[in-house]
Amino acid sequence: MAEKIYNWGIVGAGRISRKFVDGLKDARNARAYSIAARDLTRAQQFASEKGMPVAYGSYQELANDPNVDAVYIGTTNTEHCAHAILMLEHKKPVLCEKPFAMNRQEVDKMVAAARANNTFLMEAFWTNFLPSMNAVRKIIADGTIGEVRCIHSDFGFFREYNPNDRIFNPQVGGGSVLDIGLYPVFLAVTLLGFPQRVRAEGIKTHDNIDLTASMFLEWKNGAFARLVSSFTVNLDNEAYIYGSKGKITMHGQWHCPTRISVTVNDITTDYPVTSVGNGYNYEAEEVQNCLAQGLTQSPLLPLSHSTRFISLLDSIIEQM
Ligand SMILES: NC(=O)c1ccc[n+]([C@@H]2O[C@H](COP(=O)([O-])OP(=O)(O)OC[C@H]3O[C@@H](n4cnc5c(N)ncnc54)[C@H](OP(=O)(O)O)[C@@H]3O)[C@@H](O)[C@H]2O)c1
């Protein structure tokens, strides 16, 4: 029997949607099928650029299309909740960009909609599915660096302040934590579990957008993480995972690294990682694998994790 090909519908014709569609080329059994934008011309331009057969001038039309097998939501942060619920209510499996939504209340509504419609929902935390992340998990599971005691990671780039730019704009959910700071937080949580305590400080714009955030997480066993995000400076964007016996370095850009090294007894060796595509292919394949098994959430990134994760981000943002 021929394998099922999954028709992806894309919501929002912006930058990340373009990258996701590029990623689909390297996802097994995936097809970039339809694009919906708020404006038909934008959708048609996207479709012709990416060789997609169907373009819609509204998100509702994509929700109504019976040929769509899975939906990717690449709209601005403040719209994720409404767009995910729209698709779930039309029984469309949803992969929704990070941050999953603006806060815990919104994520709860999305999860409730997924449950009420018995339909798949997953946060598009693409780094969770990368071979590099699996390599780090394996190095730790093998005991090579001993017990993880400290994570030090940052994610910062310089962007000229422009109030109309999505990342600086409170109307569409701007701010460094929700845009990039969540990557180091996710890494720490992935490797150490949810922390006992979190402290955060930030530098903000006049309209309450965090340009820089400093986060300190603590665990019961004494492990800790010091994490930074910033829009005001190009940081090294490396991640260091220190254990009782050694250290893993995820070299820059650590969230999609080209190099991972392990240091034990002052000797550093590169750890080989094989990767295909631009990285977004792996999360798409995870969705398809789950759908093929009739699952409504991913065992590798369950909704309970996304719910606790947004609560942690809420707490960081509240403290700043
Ligand atoms: N995973 C990653 O690596 C990654 C990287 C960058 C961004 N992201 C995430 O992806 C999302 C989009 O980021 P982006 O950089 O692609 O932004 P973008 O280029 O500005 O695209 C955002 C899209 O949102 C749509 N939209 C719907 N309602 C909107 C509204 N009320 N105001 C403004 N836009 C609205 C627009 O779609 P129409 O075309 O329909 O007008 C626009 O194309 C964000 O949540 C961001 O955090 C993820």
Ligand as a Chemical Component Dictionary entry (heavy atoms), coordinates in Angstrom:
data_LIG
# 
_chem_comp.id                   LIG 
_chem_comp.type                 NON-POLYMER 
_chem_comp.pdbx_formal_charge   0 
_chem_comp.three_letter_code    LIG 
# 
loop_
_chem_comp_atom.comp_id 
_chem_comp_atom.atom_id 
_chem_comp_atom.alt_atom_id 
_chem_comp_atom.type_symbol 
_chem_comp_atom.charge 
_chem_comp_atom.model_Cartn_x 
_chem_comp_atom.model_Cartn_y 
_chem_comp_atom.model_Cartn_z 
_chem_comp_atom.pdbx_ordinal 
LIG N1  N1  N 0  10.620 28.524 15.168 1  
LIG C1  C1  C 0  11.397 29.520 14.795 2  
LIG O1  O1  O 0  12.571 29.339 14.486 3  
LIG C2  C2  C 0  10.819 30.891 14.661 4  
LIG C3  C3  C 0  11.564 31.901 14.062 5  
LIG C4  C4  C 0  10.964 33.141 13.888 6  
LIG C5  C5  C 0  9.680  33.365 14.345 7  
LIG N2  N2  N 1  8.986  32.373 14.954 8  
LIG C6  C6  C 0  7.614  32.591 15.427 9  
LIG O2  O2  O 0  6.784  32.651 14.269 10 
LIG C7  C7  C 0  5.754  33.611 14.429 11 
LIG C8  C8  C 0  5.768  34.592 13.265 12 
LIG O3  O3  O 0  7.027  35.216 13.187 13 
LIG P1  P1  P 0  7.557  35.833 11.797 14 
LIG O4  O4  O 0  8.938  36.282 12.054 15 
LIG O5  O5  O -1 7.307  34.897 10.697 16 
LIG O6  O6  O 0  6.625  37.118 11.680 17 
LIG P2  P2  P 0  6.081  37.818 10.354 18 
LIG O7  O7  O 0  7.045  37.668 9.243  19 
LIG O8  O8  O 0  5.693  39.177 10.785 20 
LIG O9  O9  O 0  4.781  36.971 9.991  21 
LIG C9  C9  C 0  3.709  36.939 10.871 22 
LIG C10 C10 C 0  2.426  36.655 10.101 23 
LIG O10 O10 O 0  1.362  36.786 11.048 24 
LIG C11 C11 C 0  0.182  37.052 10.325 25 
LIG N3  N3  N 0  -0.760 37.813 11.144 26 
LIG C12 C12 C 0  -1.999 37.383 11.459 27 
LIG N4  N4  N 0  -2.617 38.238 12.234 28 
LIG C13 C13 C 0  -1.768 39.283 12.392 29 
LIG C14 C14 C 0  -1.862 40.515 13.080 30 
LIG N5  N5  N 0  -2.957 40.852 13.776 31 
LIG N6  N6  N 0  -0.804 41.356 13.022 32 
LIG C15 C15 C 0  0.299  41.030 12.331 33 
LIG N7  N7  N 0  0.445  39.861 11.658 34 
LIG C16 C16 C 0  -0.578 39.006 11.704 35 
LIG C17 C17 C 0  0.601  37.728 9.048  36 
LIG O11 O11 O 0  0.038  36.849 8.132  37 
LIG P3  P3  P 0  -0.689 37.238 6.759  38 
LIG O12 O12 O 0  0.329  36.801 5.807  39 
LIG O13 O13 O 0  -1.900 36.441 6.817  40 
LIG O14 O14 O 0  -0.941 38.704 6.768  41 
LIG C18 C18 C 0  2.111  37.634 8.987  42 
LIG O15 O15 O 0  2.543  37.103 7.775  43 
LIG C19 C19 C 0  5.982  34.215 15.807 44 
LIG O16 O16 O 0  5.137  33.595 16.722 45 
LIG C20 C20 C 0  7.428  33.900 16.137 46 
LIG O17 O17 O 0  7.660  33.757 17.519 47 
LIG C21 C21 C 0  9.523  31.140 15.110 48 
# 
loop_
_chem_comp_bond.comp_id 
_chem_comp_bond.atom_id_1 
_chem_comp_bond.atom_id_2 
_chem_comp_bond.value_order 
_chem_comp_bond.pdbx_ordinal 
LIG N1  C1  SING 1  
LIG C1  O1  DOUB 2  
LIG C1  C2  SING 3  
LIG C2  C3  SING 4  
LIG C2  C21 DOUB 5  
LIG C3  C4  DOUB 6  
LIG C4  C5  SING 7  
LIG C5  N2  DOUB 8  
LIG N2  C6  SING 9  
LIG N2  C21 SING 10 
LIG C6  O2  SING 11 
LIG C6  C20 SING 12 
LIG O2  C7  SING 13 
LIG C7  C8  SING 14 
LIG C7  C19 SING 15 
LIG C8  O3  SING 16 
LIG O3  P1  SING 17 
LIG P1  O4  DOUB 18 
LIG P1  O5  SING 19 
LIG P1  O6  SING 20 
LIG O6  P2  SING 21 
LIG P2  O7  DOUB 22 
LIG P2  O8  SING 23 
LIG P2  O9  SING 24 
LIG O9  C9  SING 25 
LIG C9  C10 SING 26 
LIG C10 O10 SING 27 
LIG C10 C18 SING 28 
LIG O10 C11 SING 29 
LIG C11 N3  SING 30 
LIG C11 C17 SING 31 
LIG N3  C12 SING 32 
LIG N3  C16 SING 33 
LIG C12 N4  DOUB 34 
LIG N4  C13 SING 35 
LIG C13 C14 SING 36 
LIG C13 C16 DOUB 37 
LIG C14 N5  SING 38 
LIG C14 N6  DOUB 39 
LIG N6  C15 SING 40 
LIG C15 N7  DOUB 41 
LIG N7  C16 SING 42 
LIG C17 O11 SING 43 
LIG C17 C18 SING 44 
LIG O11 P3  SING 45 
LIG P3  O12 DOUB 46 
LIG P3  O13 SING 47 
LIG P3  O14 SING 48 
LIG C18 O15 SING 49 
LIG C19 O16 SING 50 
LIG C19 C20 SING 51 
LIG C20 O17 SING 52 
# 
